[in-house]
Amino acid sequence: MLTAAPLSFWSLPLIGFAVGAISALFGVGGGFFFTPFFNVVLGLPLPVAVATSTAQIPFMAASGTFHYYRKGNLDIKNALWLGVPTILFSIITSAVIGALHFQDLPEVY
């Protein structure tokens, strides 16, 4: 396995900025870049890299939501009508599928 190169504290925000800019330009999620970066460059195991990349999604979503709200482009009523059931259903569905298929998951996870 590759040894992770030490990164300075200030390089991480710069990398985050670059990934955000590239993601916005190409219309892809940051995980497309973050997951391989965490795994290959920082040397994190793949399950940890995926989870770490996934954990940054709420922050990116909150930033975008705030931007649209500030510009007056957010319909809060419709966002709540869509968002609340989506969150509840995703939690319930994840719990059910996880409980039903726990034995089928590979040992690495």
C-alpha positions as CSV (number, residue, x, y, z in Angstrom):
1,M,0.0,0.0,0.0
2,L,1.1,3.5,-0.7
3,T,2.4,5.6,2.2
4,A,0.5,8.9,2.6
5,A,2.4,12.0,2.0
6,P,2.2,14.5,4.9
7,L,0.0,17.4,4.1
8,S,0.1,20.8,5.7
9,F,-3.0,22.2,7.5
10,W,-3.4,24.8,4.9
11,S,-3.3,22.4,1.9
12,L,-6.5,20.7,2.9
13,P,-8.8,23.8,2.4
14,L,-7.0,24.5,-0.9
15,I,-7.7,21.0,-2.0
16,G,-11.3,21.3,-0.9
17,F,-11.6,24.5,-2.9
18,A,-10.1,22.9,-6.0
19,V,-12.4,19.9,-5.7
20,G,-15.4,22.1,-5.2
21,A,-14.6,24.2,-8.2
22,I,-14.0,21.2,-10.4
23,S,-17.2,19.5,-9.2
24,A,-19.2,22.6,-10.0
25,L,-17.6,22.9,-13.5
26,F,-18.3,19.3,-14.4
27,G,-21.6,18.9,-12.5
28,V,-20.4,15.9,-10.5
29,G,-20.3,15.3,-6.7
30,G,-17.2,16.0,-4.7
31,G,-17.0,12.3,-3.8
32,F,-15.9,11.6,-7.3
33,F,-12.7,13.3,-6.4
34,F,-12.5,13.2,-2.6
35,T,-12.8,9.4,-2.2
36,P,-9.8,8.5,-4.4
37,F,-7.9,11.4,-2.9
38,F,-8.6,10.2,0.7
39,N,-7.7,6.6,-0.3
40,V,-4.6,7.1,-2.5
41,V,-3.1,10.3,-1.3
42,L,-4.0,10.2,2.4
43,G,-3.8,6.4,2.7
44,L,-7.2,6.0,4.3
45,P,-8.8,2.5,3.9
46,L,-11.5,2.6,1.2
47,P,-14.5,2.2,3.7
48,V,-13.1,5.1,5.7
49,A,-12.5,7.2,2.6
50,V,-16.1,6.6,1.4
51,A,-17.6,7.5,4.8
52,T,-15.4,10.6,5.1
53,S,-16.4,11.7,1.7
54,T,-20.0,11.1,2.4
55,A,-19.8,13.0,5.7
56,Q,-19.0,16.3,3.8
57,I,-22.2,16.2,1.8
58,P,-24.4,18.0,4.4
59,F,-21.9,20.9,4.5
60,M,-21.8,21.3,0.8
61,A,-25.6,21.0,0.6
62,A,-26.0,23.6,3.4
63,S,-23.7,26.0,1.6
64,G,-25.6,25.7,-1.7
65,T,-29.0,26.0,0.1
66,F,-27.9,29.2,1.9
67,H,-26.6,30.7,-1.4
68,Y,-30.0,30.0,-3.2
69,Y,-31.9,31.3,-0.1
70,R,-29.9,34.5,0.0
71,K,-30.6,35.1,-3.7
72,G,-34.3,34.5,-3.2
73,N,-34.4,31.3,-5.3
74,L,-35.5,28.9,-2.6
75,D,-39.1,27.9,-2.1
76,I,-39.0,26.9,1.5
77,K,-42.5,25.4,1.5
78,N,-41.8,23.0,-1.3
79,A,-38.4,22.2,0.0
80,L,-39.9,21.1,3.3
81,W,-42.7,19.2,1.6
82,L,-40.0,17.3,-0.4
83,G,-37.2,17.3,2.1
84,V,-38.8,16.0,5.3
85,P,-40.4,12.9,3.8
86,T,-37.2,12.2,1.8
87,I,-35.1,12.3,5.0
88,L,-37.6,10.1,6.9
89,F,-38.0,7.6,4.1
90,S,-34.3,7.3,3.5
91,I,-33.6,6.6,7.2
92,I,-36.3,4.0,7.4
93,T,-35.3,2.4,4.1
94,S,-31.6,2.3,5.0
95,A,-32.4,0.7,8.4
96,V,-34.7,-2.0,6.8
97,I,-32.3,-2.8,4.0
98,G,-29.3,-2.8,6.3
99,A,-31.1,-5.2,8.7
100,L,-32.2,-7.5,5.9
101,H,-28.9,-7.7,4.1
102,F,-26.3,-7.3,6.8
103,Q,-25.0,-10.8,6.3
104,D,-24.5,-10.2,2.6
105,L,-22.1,-7.3,3.1
106,P,-18.4,-8.1,2.5
107,E,-16.2,-8.5,5.5
108,V,-14.2,-5.4,4.5
109,Y,-17.1,-3.2,5.5
